[in-house]
Amino acid sequence: MSAPNLTSISTITAKSAVIELTTGGATVLSNSASSNKVFKVSSLIISNIDGSSAADFTLRVAKAGGSAFSIFSTVSVPADSVLVALDKNTTIYLEENDSITGIASADGDLLAFISYEEIS
C-alpha cells in the first residue's frame, strides 16, 4: 500500500531518535516498504560532541529505495556546537521505502537528533 491520505489518517505517533553519525554512513530514519505509513520529519539537529575539532556532515535522502540525493553536503559543525538542519519550516515527508542517511567526517564526533511523526 502507498502512504496514507493525510485527510483520512487514524493515528499520529510522535517519535524521536538519536543516531551517531559515522564516516561509513548511518541510517537516521527509514520507512519500510510496506509500512502503510508516512513519516513527517519536523526537526533534525546535528550536535558536535568533540570539544576541540569541527566536523562535517552530509545528509542524504533516498526515495523509494532508489539513489540517494544529498540535501546537505559537507556542512561544518564547530566543536561543542549544534546545528539545526531541519525545523518545522522545512518539513520532509518520508513515504514508504524512503530513508535518510547521515555521514560524518570523523567517527564519534557528530550525533543526529531527529523528531518526527509516524502517520497512518
RARA-V564673 format. One record per residue. N is the residue number from 1. PHI is phi in whole degrees, -180 to 180 (NA if undefined). OMEGA is omega in whole degrees, -180 to 180 (* if undefined). D_CENTER is the distance of its C-alpha to the mean C-alpha in whole Angstrom. Layout:
((N	PHI	OMEGA	D_CENTER) (N	PHI	OMEGA	D_CENTER))
This chain:
((1	NA	179	23) (2	-88	178	21) (3	-59	-178	18) (4	-69	174	20) (5	-70	-175	22) (6	-68	177	21) (7	-87	-178	25) (8	-132	-179	25) (9	-82	179	23) (10	-111	-176	24) (11	-142	170	21) (12	-127	-179	18) (13	-117	178	17) (14	-77	-178	15) (15	-142	174	12) (16	-153	180	10) (17	-155	174	9) (18	-121	-177	10) (19	-128	173	9) (20	-83	178	12) (21	-83	-179	11) (22	-127	178	14) (23	-69	178	16) (24	-86	-180	16) (25	96	179	12) (26	-137	176	10) (27	-74	180	8) (28	-83	179	5) (29	-157	180	5) (30	-139	176	8) (31	-110	-174	11) (32	-64	-173	14) (33	-64	-178	17) (34	-124	-176	19) (35	-75	-173	18) (36	59	-178	19) (37	-135	169	16) (38	-127	178	14) (39	-107	177	11) (40	-103	-180	10) (41	-83	-177	7) (42	-101	175	10) (43	-157	175	8) (44	-142	-178	6) (45	-119	178	9) (46	-107	179	10) (47	-119	177	13) (48	-98	-178	16) (49	-93	175	18) (50	-81	-177	21) (51	-79	-175	24) (52	-132	-175	25) (53	-126	171	23) (54	-71	176	20) (55	-141	180	17) (56	-102	172	15) (57	-133	173	12) (58	-126	-180	11) (59	-121	-178	7) (60	-122	175	8) (61	-118	175	8) (62	-109	180	11) (63	-97	176	13) (64	49	175	15) (65	73	-179	15) (66	-90	-179	17) (67	-63	178	16) (68	-92	179	13) (69	-120	180	13) (70	-75	173	12) (71	-102	168	10) (72	-137	-179	11) (73	-135	-180	14) (74	44	177	15) (75	-86	-177	15) (76	-83	174	17) (77	-119	-179	16) (78	-60	178	20) (79	-55	179	21) (80	52	-179	20) (81	-128	177	18) (82	-126	176	15) (83	-128	176	13) (84	-85	-177	12) (85	-80	178	9) (86	-134	173	9) (87	-139	-175	11) (88	-62	178	13) (89	-86	-179	15) (90	-130	-177	12) (91	-60	173	11) (92	-121	174	9) (93	-103	174	10) (94	-105	176	10) (95	-83	178	13) (96	-56	177	15) (97	70	174	14) (98	-99	178	11) (99	-153	174	8) (100	-119	179	5) (101	-124	178	6) (102	-120	180	7) (103	-128	179	11) (104	-110	177	13) (105	-80	179	17) (106	-147	177	18) (107	-67	175	18) (108	81	-178	18) (109	-101	-172	17) (110	-117	173	13) (111	-117	176	11) (112	-112	175	8) (113	-109	-178	8) (114	-119	177	6) (115	-121	-176	9) (116	-153	176	9) (117	-114	176	12) (118	-98	-172	13) (119	-112	177	16) (120	-143	*	19))
